[in-house]
Amino acid sequence: MERKLPPLKALRVFEAAARLQSFTLAAQELHVTHGAISQQVKILESYFNKPLFVRSHGKISLNEAGKKLLPVAATAFDQLADVCHQLSSDVAIDTLTISLTSAFAIYWLVPRLNDFQQCHPNIRLRLQPSPTFSGFNSGGDIDVAIRWDGDHDQETEVIKLFDVDSFAACAPQLLKSDMPLQTLADLRHHTLIHDDDGTAWKNWCQEAGLDNIDTTTGHYFSDSALALQAAIDGQGIITAGSILAARDLEKGKLVIPFNIFIRSRHAYFLSYPKKDSARATVEIFHRWLLEQAAVYQQHRAPLSQYIVGR
């Protein structure tokens, strides 16, 4: 007899939302947006032609149909997970070592790793952060690298992930300090925070038409994560990159005081030796990373919404 089953993706989303009694918590568990959860639940409700939840004032609870479906769905997914674990326990684990900066790992890659592990439990990702990368012929055990501006030699495959826009950013409290930051001229009263040799601030000031700011002064950090934290703590103003600063802009820990941007100043690239292009683990990570980059670019908010006083 042919099995008539509902859409399994929608059923998985329903099980998480019903078990957690929250679309928001389900979105966090499955690493998708709140809207994606709502859409999948609607698909399942359309399949059954009846609601599964009672929605009231932003809260949800199961109705009778949902209460009937939840234990069956939960048991089925638990049993499937157990069998998958048994089958995969005998499969060899392959390790992929990734060279990247600690800042990119913290602010972009690590929050997405749970999705990779759920999809590919037999691949162990080993992150090896460092400020610089000397290349795949430097004697290390690096399999792939995620870096600015890539290593474009003939033996290396280089794939662009996304562009990085640069802009000045600071903590909100800095705008209302003893020396308010309201005009470009006010920059001279504030500390510049650098995560490079000063080039970023020099380029930004050129873009802004400023020639009276000493871009060699300020606090220097070799780690972008430390530089961002210093800015969040109100210690000065940083020329931030759109990828690494996105989370702190969204949370309101950083704001953009001036409508001045250097578009596509840099880009992040994935690279690996061409001889490893056919290696299954490399190919899987390559494909997954491009998918994550595409989703990120599709859903990221425009930088203009974080400009103060716009």
Phi and psi restraints in degrees (value plus and minus 20) as a CYANA .aco file:
   2 GLU   PHI     -89.6   -49.6
   2 GLU   PSI     111.7   151.7
   3 ARG   PHI    -101.3   -61.3
   3 ARG   PSI     107.5   147.5
   4 LYS   PHI    -122.7   -82.7
   4 LYS   PSI      85.8   125.8
   5 LEU   PHI    -137.8   -97.8
   5 LEU   PSI     128.3   168.3
   6 PRO   PHI     -92.9   -52.9
   6 PRO   PSI     147.9   187.9
   7 PRO   PHI     -77.3   -37.3
   7 PRO   PSI     101.8   141.8
   8 LEU   PHI     -87.9   -47.9
   8 LEU   PSI     -53.7   -13.7
   9 LYS   PHI     -83.3   -43.3
   9 LYS   PSI     -64.3   -24.3
  10 ALA   PHI     -85.7   -45.7
  10 ALA   PSI     -56.5   -16.5
  11 LEU   PHI     -87.0   -47.0
  11 LEU   PSI     -58.8   -18.8
  12 ARG   PHI     -84.4   -44.4
  12 ARG   PSI     -61.6   -21.6
  13 VAL   PHI     -84.4   -44.4
  13 VAL   PSI     -63.7   -23.7
  14 PHE   PHI     -77.8   -37.8
  14 PHE   PSI     -65.5   -25.5
  15 GLU   PHI     -80.1   -40.1
  15 GLU   PSI     -62.5   -22.5
  16 ALA   PHI     -87.3   -47.3
  16 ALA   PSI     -66.0   -26.0
  17 ALA   PHI     -84.3   -44.3
  17 ALA   PSI     -60.4   -20.4
  18 ALA   PHI     -89.5   -49.5
  18 ALA   PSI     -61.7   -21.7
  19 ARG   PHI     -85.7   -45.7
  19 ARG   PSI     -59.4   -19.4
  20 LEU   PHI    -110.4   -70.4
  20 LEU   PSI     -30.4     9.6
  21 GLN   PHI      36.5    76.5
  21 GLN   PSI      17.0    57.0
  22 SER   PHI    -184.6  -144.6
  22 SER   PSI     108.4   148.4
  23 PHE   PHI     -88.9   -48.9
  23 PHE   PSI     -55.8   -15.8
  24 THR   PHI     -85.0   -45.0
  24 THR   PSI     -67.1   -27.1
  25 LEU   PHI     -86.8   -46.8
  25 LEU   PSI     -55.5   -15.5
  26 ALA   PHI     -83.8   -43.8
  26 ALA   PSI     -60.1   -20.1
  27 ALA   PHI     -82.4   -42.4
  27 ALA   PSI     -59.9   -19.9
  28 GLN   PHI     -87.0   -47.0
  28 GLN   PSI     -61.5   -21.5
  29 GLU   PHI     -86.5   -46.5
  29 GLU   PSI     -59.4   -19.4
  30 LEU   PHI    -113.9   -73.9
  30 LEU   PSI     -21.3    18.7
  31 HIS   PHI      39.0    79.0
  31 HIS   PSI      27.2    67.2
  32 VAL   PHI    -152.6  -112.6
  32 VAL   PSI     158.6   198.6
  33 THR   PHI    -103.5   -63.5
  33 THR   PSI     141.4   181.4
  34 HIS   PHI     -78.9   -38.9
  34 HIS   PSI     -59.2   -19.2
  35 GLY   PHI     -83.4   -43.4
  35 GLY   PSI     -55.8   -15.8
  36 ALA   PHI     -86.3   -46.3
  36 ALA   PSI     -57.8   -17.8
  37 ILE   PHI     -82.9   -42.9
  37 ILE   PSI     -69.6   -29.6
  38 SER   PHI     -79.0   -39.0
  38 SER   PSI     -60.9   -20.9
  39 GLN   PHI     -84.4   -44.4
  39 GLN   PSI     -64.4   -24.4
  40 GLN   PHI     -86.8   -46.8
  40 GLN   PSI     -56.7   -16.7
  41 VAL   PHI     -84.4   -44.4
  41 VAL   PSI     -60.6   -20.6
  42 LYS   PHI     -83.4   -43.4
  42 LYS   PSI     -56.5   -16.5
  43 ILE   PHI     -82.2   -42.2
  43 ILE   PSI     -63.7   -23.7
  44 LEU   PHI     -88.0   -48.0
  44 LEU   PSI     -60.2   -20.2
  45 GLU   PHI     -85.7   -45.7
  45 GLU   PSI     -53.9   -13.9
  46 SER   PHI     -88.2   -48.2
  46 SER   PSI     -56.4   -16.4
  47 TYR   PHI     -82.1   -42.1
  47 TYR   PSI     -64.1   -24.1
  48 PHE   PHI    -105.1   -65.1
  48 PHE   PSI     -31.5     8.5
  49 ASN   PHI      40.4    80.4
  49 ASN   PSI      18.0    58.0
  50 LYS   PHI    -184.2  -144.2
  50 LYS   PSI     131.5   171.5
  51 PRO   PHI     -91.1   -51.1
  51 PRO   PSI     134.6   174.6
  52 LEU   PHI    -135.9   -95.9
  52 LEU   PSI     -33.8     6.2
  53 PHE   PHI    -147.3  -107.3
  53 PHE   PSI     133.5   173.5
  54 VAL   PHI    -119.0   -79.0
  54 VAL   PSI     101.0   141.0
  55 ARG   PHI    -126.2   -86.2
  55 ARG   PSI     105.1   145.1
  56 SER   PHI    -170.1  -130.1
  56 SER   PSI      96.7   136.7
  57 HIS   PHI      33.7    73.7
  57 HIS   PSI      25.9    65.9
  58 GLY   PHI      59.4    99.4
  58 GLY   PSI     -18.7    21.3
  59 LYS   PHI    -133.9   -93.9
  59 LYS   PSI     136.9   176.9
  60 ILE   PHI    -147.4  -107.4
  60 ILE   PSI     132.5   172.5
  61 SER   PHI    -169.9  -129.9
  61 SER   PSI     136.3   176.3
  62 LEU   PHI     -95.6   -55.6
  62 LEU   PSI     117.6   157.6
  63 ASN   PHI    -110.0   -70.0
  63 ASN   PSI    -191.7  -151.7
  64 GLU   PHI     -82.5   -42.5
  64 GLU   PSI     -60.1   -20.1
  65 ALA   PHI     -84.7   -44.7
  65 ALA   PSI     -62.1   -22.1
  66 GLY   PHI     -84.9   -44.9
  66 GLY   PSI     -59.8   -19.8
  67 LYS   PHI     -84.3   -44.3
  67 LYS   PSI     -50.6   -10.6
  68 LYS   PHI     -95.1   -55.1
  68 LYS   PSI     -54.9   -14.9
  69 LEU   PHI    -100.8   -60.8
  69 LEU   PSI     -56.5   -16.5
  70 LEU   PHI     -75.7   -35.7
  70 LEU   PSI     -73.5   -33.5
  71 PRO   PHI     -82.3   -42.3
  71 PRO   PSI     -53.7   -13.7
  72 VAL   PHI     -87.9   -47.9
  72 VAL   PSI     -65.6   -25.6
  73 ALA   PHI     -85.0   -45.0
  73 ALA   PSI     -63.2   -23.2
  74 ALA   PHI     -82.7   -42.7
  74 ALA   PSI     -64.6   -24.6
  75 THR   PHI     -83.1   -43.1
  75 THR   PSI     -62.5   -22.5
  76 ALA   PHI     -82.7   -42.7
  76 ALA   PSI     -64.4   -24.4
  77 PHE   PHI     -89.6   -49.6
  77 PHE   PSI     -56.7   -16.7
  78 ASP   PHI     -82.4   -42.4
  78 ASP   PSI     -64.8   -24.8
  79 GLN   PHI     -85.3   -45.3
  79 GLN   PSI     -60.5   -20.5
  80 LEU   PHI     -83.7   -43.7
  80 LEU   PSI     -61.3   -21.3
  81 ALA   PHI     -84.2   -44.2
  81 ALA   PSI     -60.0   -20.0
  82 ASP   PHI     -83.0   -43.0
  82 ASP   PSI     -65.5   -25.5
  83 VAL   PHI     -85.5   -45.5
  83 VAL   PSI     -62.1   -22.1
  84 CYS   PHI     -81.0   -41.0
  84 CYS   PSI     -60.2   -20.2
  85 HIS   PHI     -84.0   -44.0
  85 HIS   PSI     -62.1   -22.1
  86 GLN   PHI     -83.0   -43.0
  86 GLN   PSI     -62.6   -22.6
  87 LEU   PHI     -90.3   -50.3
  87 LEU   PSI     -55.5   -15.5
  88 SER   PHI    -103.9   -63.9
  88 SER   PSI     -35.7     4.3
  89 SER   PHI     -86.3   -46.3
  89 SER   PSI     -43.7    -3.7
  90 ASP   PHI    -113.6   -73.6
  90 ASP   PSI     -21.0    19.0
  91 VAL   PHI    -111.4   -71.4
  91 VAL   PSI     118.1   158.1
  92 ALA   PHI     -83.7   -43.7
  92 ALA   PSI     122.0   162.0
  93 ILE   PHI    -111.3   -71.3
  93 ILE   PSI     107.8   147.8
  94 ASP   PHI    -123.9   -83.9
  94 ASP   PSI     114.4   154.4
  95 THR   PHI    -123.7   -83.7
  95 THR   PSI     113.9   153.9
  96 LEU   PHI    -137.9   -97.9
  96 LEU   PSI      99.5   139.5
  97 THR   PHI    -117.6   -77.6
  97 THR   PSI     107.9   147.9
  98 ILE   PHI    -137.3   -97.3
  98 ILE   PSI     106.5   146.5
  99 SER   PHI    -113.6   -73.6
  99 SER   PSI     109.7   149.7
 100 LEU   PHI    -183.8  -143.8
 100 LEU   PSI     151.0   191.0
 101 THR   PHI    -101.5   -61.5
 101 THR   PSI     134.9   174.9
 102 SER   PHI     -83.7   -43.7
 102 SER   PSI     -53.9   -13.9
 103 ALA   PHI     -85.2   -45.2
 103 ALA   PSI     -65.6   -25.6
 104 PHE   PHI     -84.5   -44.5
 104 PHE   PSI     -57.3   -17.3
 105 ALA   PHI     -83.0   -43.0
 105 ALA   PSI     -67.7   -27.7
 106 ILE   PHI     -86.6   -46.6
 106 ILE   PSI     -67.9   -27.9
 107 TYR   PHI    -109.0   -69.0
 107 TYR   PSI     -39.7     0.3
 108 TRP   PHI    -148.3  -108.3
 108 TRP   PSI     -72.9   -32.9
 109 LEU   PHI     -96.8   -56.8
 109 LEU   PSI     -69.4   -29.4
 110 VAL   PHI     -76.2   -36.2
 110 VAL   PSI     -62.3   -22.3
 111 PRO   PHI     -81.2   -41.2
 111 PRO   PSI     -34.9     5.1
 112 ARG   PHI    -125.8   -85.8
 112 ARG   PSI     -23.6    16.4
 113 LEU   PHI     -87.6   -47.6
 113 LEU   PSI     -49.4    -9.4
 114 ASN   PHI     -81.2   -41.2
 114 ASN   PSI     -56.1   -16.1
 115 ASP   PHI     -82.9   -42.9
 115 ASP   PSI     -62.9   -22.9
 116 PHE   PHI     -83.5   -43.5
 116 PHE   PSI     -64.8   -24.8
 117 GLN   PHI     -85.2   -45.2
 117 GLN   PSI     -54.9   -14.9
 118 GLN   PHI     -87.6   -47.6
 118 GLN   PSI     -58.2   -18.2
 119 CYS   PHI     -99.7   -59.7
 119 CYS   PSI     -49.6    -9.6
 120 HIS   PHI    -155.4  -115.4
 120 HIS   PSI      51.1    91.1
 121 PRO   PHI     -86.6   -46.6
 121 PRO   PSI     -34.9     5.1
 122 ASN   PHI    -114.5   -74.5
 122 ASN   PSI     -12.5    27.5
 123 ILE   PHI    -136.6   -96.6
 123 ILE   PSI     101.9   141.9
 124 ARG   PHI    -119.3   -79.3
 124 ARG   PSI     101.4   141.4
 125 LEU   PHI    -111.4   -71.4
 125 LEU   PSI     107.8   147.8
 126 ARG   PHI    -135.9   -95.9
 126 ARG   PSI      90.4   130.4
 127 LEU   PHI    -106.5   -66.5
 127 LEU   PSI     111.4   151.4
 128 GLN   PHI    -145.5  -105.5
 128 GLN   PSI      64.2   104.2
 129 PRO   PHI     -94.3   -54.3
 129 PRO   PSI     125.0   165.0
 130 SER   PHI    -181.6  -141.6
 130 SER   PSI     131.6   171.6
 131 PRO   PHI     -82.2   -42.2
 131 PRO   PSI     -54.9   -14.9
 132 THR   PHI    -151.6  -111.6
 132 THR   PSI     145.3   185.3
 133 PHE   PHI    -150.9  -110.9
 133 PHE   PSI     104.1   144.1
 134 SER   PHI    -107.9   -67.9
 134 SER   PSI     -24.1    15.9
 135 GLY   PHI      88.5   128.5
 135 GLY   PSI     147.1   187.1
 136 PHE   PHI     -99.5   -59.5
 136 PHE   PSI     -29.3    10.7
 137 ASN   PHI    -122.3   -82.3
 137 ASN   PSI      -3.4    36.6
 138 SER   PHI    -110.4   -70.4
 138 SER   PSI     -14.5    25.5
 139 GLY   PHI      74.2   114.2
 139 GLY   PSI     -19.2    20.8
 140 GLY   PHI    -104.8   -64.8
 140 GLY   PSI    -197.3  -157.3
 141 ASP   PHI    -129.9   -89.9
 141 ASP   PSI      11.8    51.8
 142 ILE   PHI     -96.7   -56.7
 142 ILE   PSI     112.9   152.9
 143 ASP   PHI    -114.2   -74.2
 143 ASP   PSI     -64.6   -24.6
 144 VAL   PHI    -159.0  -119.0
 144 VAL   PSI     139.6   179.6
 145 ALA   PHI    -153.2  -113.2
 145 ALA   PSI     125.5   165.5
 146 ILE   PHI    -142.4  -102.4
 146 ILE   PSI      89.1   129.1
 147 ARG   PHI    -164.2  -124.2
 147 ARG   PSI     144.4   184.4
 148 TRP   PHI     -91.1   -51.1
 148 TRP   PSI     114.8   154.8
 149 ASP   PHI      43.8    83.8
 149 ASP   PSI     -11.7    28.3
 150 GLY   PHI      29.0    69.0
 150 GLY   PSI     142.1   182.1
 151 ASP   PHI    -122.1   -82.1
 151 ASP   PSI      83.9   123.9
 152 HIS   PHI    -115.6   -75.6
 152 HIS   PSI      21.2    61.2
 153 ASP   PHI    -103.0   -63.0
 153 ASP   PSI     147.8   187.8
 154 GLN   PHI     -88.5   -48.5
 154 GLN   PSI     -37.6     2.4
 155 GLU   PHI    -116.6   -76.6
 155 GLU   PSI     -18.1    21.9
 156 THR   PHI    -138.3   -98.3
 156 THR   PSI     112.8   152.8
 157 GLU   PHI    -104.5   -64.5
 157 GLU   PSI     108.3   148.3
 158 VAL   PHI    -147.6  -107.6
 158 VAL   PSI     104.1   144.1
 159 ILE   PHI    -144.4  -104.4
 159 ILE   PSI     106.2   146.2
 160 LYS   PHI     -94.4   -54.4
 160 LYS   PSI     113.2   153.2
 161 LEU   PHI    -115.9   -75.9
 161 LEU   PSI     -76.3   -36.3
 162 PHE   PHI    -186.6  -146.6
 162 PHE   PSI     136.8   176.8
 163 ASP   PHI     -99.5   -59.5
 163 ASP   PSI     137.9   177.9
 164 VAL   PHI    -141.6  -101.6
 164 VAL   PSI     101.7   141.7
 165 ASP   PHI    -112.5   -72.5
 165 ASP   PSI     125.1   165.1
 166 SER   PHI    -132.0   -92.0
 166 SER   PSI     129.2   169.2
 167 PHE   PHI    -184.0  -144.0
 167 PHE   PSI     140.5   180.5
 168 ALA   PHI     -99.8   -59.8
 168 ALA   PSI     120.0   160.0
 169 ALA   PHI    -164.5  -124.5
 169 ALA   PSI     133.2   173.2
 170 CYS   PHI    -176.4  -136.4
 170 CYS   PSI     150.6   190.6
 171 ALA   PHI     -91.7   -51.7
 171 ALA   PSI     125.7   165.7
 172 PRO   PHI     -76.1   -36.1
 172 PRO   PSI     -55.7   -15.7
 173 GLN   PHI     -87.1   -47.1
 173 GLN   PSI     -40.0     0.0
 174 LEU   PHI     -88.1   -48.1
 174 LEU   PSI     -45.4    -5.4
 175 LEU   PHI     -89.0   -49.0
 175 LEU   PSI     -44.0    -4.0
 176 LYS   PHI    -139.0   -99.0
 176 LYS   PSI       6.6    46.6
 177 SER   PHI     -97.5   -57.5
 177 SER   PSI    -193.8  -153.8
 178 ASP   PHI     -79.9   -39.9
 178 ASP   PSI     -48.3    -8.3
 179 MET   PHI    -139.8   -99.8
 179 MET   PSI      63.8   103.8
 180 PRO   PHI     -77.5   -37.5
 180 PRO   PSI     126.5   166.5
 181 LEU   PHI    -123.0   -83.0
 181 LEU   PSI      73.0   113.0
 182 GLN   PHI    -138.9   -98.9
 182 GLN   PSI     -50.4   -10.4
 183 THR   PHI    -148.3  -108.3
 183 THR   PSI     145.9   185.9
 184 LEU   PHI     -80.2   -40.2
 184 LEU   PSI     -53.3   -13.3
 185 ALA   PHI     -83.7   -43.7
 185 ALA   PSI     -45.8    -5.8
 186 ASP   PHI     -89.9   -49.9
 186 ASP   PSI     -34.1     5.9
 187 LEU   PHI     -78.4   -38.4
 187 LEU   PSI     -51.0   -11.0
 188 ARG   PHI     -86.0   -46.0
 188 ARG   PSI     -36.2     3.8
 189 HIS   PHI    -112.5   -72.5
 189 HIS   PSI     -19.9    20.1
 190 HIS   PHI    -141.5  -101.5
 190 HIS   PSI     135.9   175.9
 191 THR   PHI     -99.9   -59.9
 191 THR   PSI     113.5   153.5
 192 LEU   PHI    -108.5   -68.5
 192 LEU   PSI     114.6   154.6
 193 ILE   PHI    -127.4   -87.4
 193 ILE   PSI     108.4   148.4
 194 HIS   PHI    -137.5   -97.5
 194 HIS   PSI     120.6   160.6
 195 ASP   PHI    -137.3   -97.3
 195 ASP   PSI      -2.1    37.9
 196 ASP   PHI    -164.2  -124.2
 196 ASP   PSI    -176.3  -136.3
 197 ASP   PHI    -106.4   -66.4
 197 ASP   PSI      -9.5    30.5
 198 GLY   PHI      86.3   126.3
 198 GLY   PSI     -24.8    15.2
 199 THR   PHI     -83.7   -43.7
 199 THR   PSI     -59.6   -19.6
 200 ALA   PHI     -80.8   -40.8
 200 ALA   PSI     -66.1   -26.1
 201 TRP   PHI     -87.4   -47.4
 201 TRP   PSI     -57.6   -17.6
 202 LYS   PHI     -81.1   -41.1
 202 LYS   PSI     -65.2   -25.2
 203 ASN   PHI     -85.5   -45.5
 203 ASN   PSI     -60.6   -20.6
 204 TRP   PHI     -85.2   -45.2
 204 TRP   PSI     -62.1   -22.1
 205 CYS   PHI     -84.8   -44.8
 205 CYS   PSI     -56.1   -16.1
 206 GLN   PHI     -83.4   -43.4
 206 GLN   PSI     -62.0   -22.0
 207 GLU   PHI     -82.8   -42.8
 207 GLU   PSI     -55.9   -15.9
 208 ALA   PHI    -103.7   -63.7
 208 ALA   PSI     -27.9    12.1
 209 GLY   PHI      55.9    95.9
 209 GLY   PSI       5.5    45.5
 210 LEU   PHI    -116.8   -76.8
 210 LEU   PSI     109.6   149.6
 211 ASP   PHI    -146.2  -106.2
 211 ASP   PSI     -10.1    29.9
 212 ASN   PHI    -135.4   -95.4
 212 ASN   PSI      -2.5    37.5
 213 ILE   PHI    -128.4   -88.4
 213 ILE   PSI     106.3   146.3
 214 ASP   PHI    -101.4   -61.4
 214 ASP   PSI      80.3   120.3
 215 THR   PHI    -100.8   -60.8
 215 THR   PSI     -17.4    22.6
 216 THR   PHI    -110.7   -70.7
 216 THR   PSI     -28.0    12.0
 217 THR   PHI    -112.8   -72.8
 217 THR   PSI     148.2   188.2
 218 GLY   PHI      95.1   135.1
 218 GLY   PSI    -186.4  -146.4
 219 HIS   PHI    -119.7   -79.7
 219 HIS   PSI     112.3   152.3
 220 TYR   PHI    -131.0   -91.0
 220 TYR   PSI     114.4   154.4
 221 PHE   PHI    -150.5  -110.5
 221 PHE   PSI     119.3   159.3
 222 SER   PHI    -107.1   -67.1
 222 SER   PSI     -27.6    12.4
 223 ASP   PHI    -139.4   -99.4
 223 ASP   PSI     100.6   140.6
 224 SER   PHI     -82.5   -42.5
 224 SER   PSI     -52.4   -12.4
 225 ALA   PHI     -83.3   -43.3
 225 ALA   PSI     -60.0   -20.0
 226 LEU   PHI     -87.3   -47.3
 226 LEU   PSI     -59.7   -19.7
 227 ALA   PHI     -84.4   -44.4
 227 ALA   PSI     -62.5   -22.5
 228 LEU   PHI     -82.9   -42.9
 228 LEU   PSI     -60.5   -20.5
 229 GLN   PHI     -85.6   -45.6
 229 GLN   PSI     -57.3   -17.3
 230 ALA   PHI     -82.5   -42.5
 230 ALA   PSI     -59.7   -19.7
 231 ALA   PHI     -86.5   -46.5
 231 ALA   PSI     -62.7   -22.7
 232 ILE   PHI     -80.6   -40.6
 232 ILE   PSI     -55.7   -15.7
 233 ASP   PHI     -97.6   -57.6
 233 ASP   PSI     -19.3    20.7
 234 GLY   PHI      61.1   101.1
 234 GLY   PSI       0.6    40.6
 235 GLN   PHI    -103.7   -63.7
 235 GLN   PSI     -26.6    13.4
 236 GLY   PHI     143.9   183.9
 236 GLY   PSI    -183.9  -143.9
 237 ILE   PHI    -135.8   -95.8
 237 ILE   PSI     118.2   158.2
 238 ILE   PHI    -137.9   -97.9
 238 ILE   PSI     128.0   168.0
 239 THR   PHI    -108.7   -68.7
 239 THR   PSI      82.8   122.8
 240 ALA   PHI    -115.1   -75.1
 240 ALA   PSI     140.2   180.2
 241 GLY   PHI    -122.4   -82.4
 241 GLY   PSI     125.9   165.9
 242 SER   PHI     -82.8   -42.8
 242 SER   PSI     -49.1    -9.1
 243 ILE   PHI     -95.1   -55.1
 243 ILE   PSI     -71.0   -31.0
 244 LEU   PHI     -93.9   -53.9
 244 LEU   PSI     -50.4   -10.4
 245 ALA   PHI    -108.5   -68.5
 245 ALA   PSI     -26.2    13.8
 246 ALA   PHI     -76.1   -36.1
 246 ALA   PSI     -66.3   -26.3
 247 ARG   PHI     -84.9   -44.9
 247 ARG   PSI     -61.6   -21.6
 248 ASP   PHI     -94.3   -54.3
 248 ASP   PSI     -48.8    -8.8
 249 LEU   PHI     -86.4   -46.4
 249 LEU   PSI     -64.6   -24.6
 250 GLU   PHI     -82.5   -42.5
 250 GLU   PSI     -56.5   -16.5
 251 LYS   PHI    -103.7   -63.7
 251 LYS   PSI     -23.9    16.1
 252 GLY   PHI      60.2   100.2
 252 GLY   PSI      -9.3    30.7
 253 LYS   PHI     -97.9   -57.9
 253 LYS   PSI     -43.7    -3.7
 254 LEU   PHI    -148.7  -108.7
 254 LEU   PSI     130.8   170.8
 255 VAL   PHI    -153.5  -113.5
 255 VAL   PSI     145.0   185.0
 256 ILE   PHI    -128.6   -88.6
 256 ILE   PSI      91.7   131.7
 257 PRO   PHI     -99.2   -59.2
 257 PRO   PSI     -40.0     0.0
 258 PHE   PHI    -153.9  -113.9
 258 PHE   PSI     123.6   163.6
 259 ASN   PHI    -103.4   -63.4
 259 ASN   PSI      40.0    80.0
 260 ILE   PHI    -152.0  -112.0
 260 ILE   PSI      99.1   139.1
 261 PHE   PHI    -150.6  -110.6
 261 PHE   PSI     124.8   164.8
 262 ILE   PHI    -123.2   -83.2
 262 ILE   PSI      83.1   123.1
 263 ARG   PHI     -95.6   -55.6
 263 ARG   PSI     115.5   155.5
 264 SER   PHI      32.9    72.9
 264 SER   PSI      24.1    64.1
 265 ARG   PHI     -84.7   -44.7
 265 ARG   PSI     -57.2   -17.2
 266 HIS   PHI    -160.3  -120.3
 266 HIS   PSI    -199.4  -159.4
 267 ALA   PHI    -168.8  -128.8
 267 ALA   PSI     133.7   173.7
 268 TYR   PHI    -115.8   -75.8
 268 TYR   PSI     120.1   160.1
 269 PHE   PHI    -149.0  -109.0
 269 PHE   PSI     125.9   165.9
 270 LEU   PHI    -116.3   -76.3
 270 LEU   PSI     114.8   154.8
 271 SER   PHI    -159.6  -119.6
 271 SER   PSI     132.6   172.6
 272 TYR   PHI    -182.6  -142.6
 272 TYR   PSI     140.0   180.0
 273 PRO   PHI     -82.1   -42.1
 273 PRO   PSI     117.4   157.4
 274 LYS   PHI     -80.3   -40.3
 274 LYS   PSI     -49.2    -9.2
 275 LYS   PHI     -85.9   -45.9
 275 LYS   PSI     -37.9     2.1
 276 ASP   PHI    -119.3   -79.3
 276 ASP   PSI     -11.9    28.1
 277 SER   PHI     -79.7   -39.7
 277 SER   PSI     -53.2   -13.2
 278 ALA   PHI    -108.6   -68.6
 278 ALA   PSI     -23.3    16.7
 279 ARG   PHI     -87.2   -47.2
 279 ARG   PSI     107.3   147.3
 280 ALA   PHI     -78.6   -38.6
 280 ALA   PSI     -63.9   -23.9
 281 THR   PHI     -83.6   -43.6
 281 THR   PSI     -62.1   -22.1
 282 VAL   PHI     -85.0   -45.0
 282 VAL   PSI     -64.0   -24.0
 283 GLU   PHI     -82.8   -42.8
 283 GLU   PSI     -60.8   -20.8
 284 ILE   PHI     -84.2   -44.2
 284 ILE   PSI     -66.2   -26.2
 285 PHE   PHI     -86.0   -46.0
 285 PHE   PSI     -61.3   -21.3
 286 HIS   PHI     -75.8   -35.8
 286 HIS   PSI     -70.2   -30.2
 287 ARG   PHI     -84.5   -44.5
 287 ARG   PSI     -64.1   -24.1
 288 TRP   PHI     -83.7   -43.7
 288 TRP   PSI     -62.3   -22.3
 289 LEU   PHI     -85.1   -45.1
 289 LEU   PSI     -60.5   -20.5
 290 LEU   PHI     -84.3   -44.3
 290 LEU   PSI     -57.7   -17.7
 291 GLU   PHI     -84.0   -44.0
 291 GLU   PSI     -63.7   -23.7
 292 GLN   PHI     -85.0   -45.0
 292 GLN   PSI     -59.3   -19.3
 293 ALA   PHI     -84.1   -44.1
 293 ALA   PSI     -60.2   -20.2
 294 ALA   PHI     -85.9   -45.9
 294 ALA   PSI     -62.5   -22.5
 295 VAL   PHI     -83.5   -43.5
 295 VAL   PSI     -62.5   -22.5
 296 TYR   PHI     -80.6   -40.6
 296 TYR   PSI     -67.1   -27.1
 297 GLN   PHI     -87.1   -47.1
 297 GLN   PSI     -51.1   -11.1
 298 GLN   PHI     -89.4   -49.4
 298 GLN   PSI     -54.4   -14.4
 299 HIS   PHI    -127.1   -87.1
 299 HIS   PSI     -25.3    14.7
 300 ARG   PHI     -90.7   -50.7
 300 ARG   PSI     124.9   164.9
 301 ALA   PHI     -97.5   -57.5
 301 ALA   PSI     129.4   169.4
 302 PRO   PHI     -85.9   -45.9
 302 PRO   PSI     120.9   160.9
 303 LEU   PHI     -82.8   -42.8
 303 LEU   PSI     -46.2    -6.2
 304 SER   PHI     -79.9   -39.9
 304 SER   PSI     -44.9    -4.9
 305 GLN   PHI     -94.0   -54.0
 305 GLN   PSI     -31.2     8.8
 306 TYR   PHI    -121.6   -81.6
 306 TYR   PSI     -13.7    26.3
 307 ILE   PHI     -97.9   -57.9
 307 ILE   PSI     105.8   145.8
 308 VAL   PHI     -95.8   -55.8
 308 VAL   PSI     122.0   162.0
 309 GLY   PHI      46.3    86.3
 309 GLY   PSI       4.7    44.7
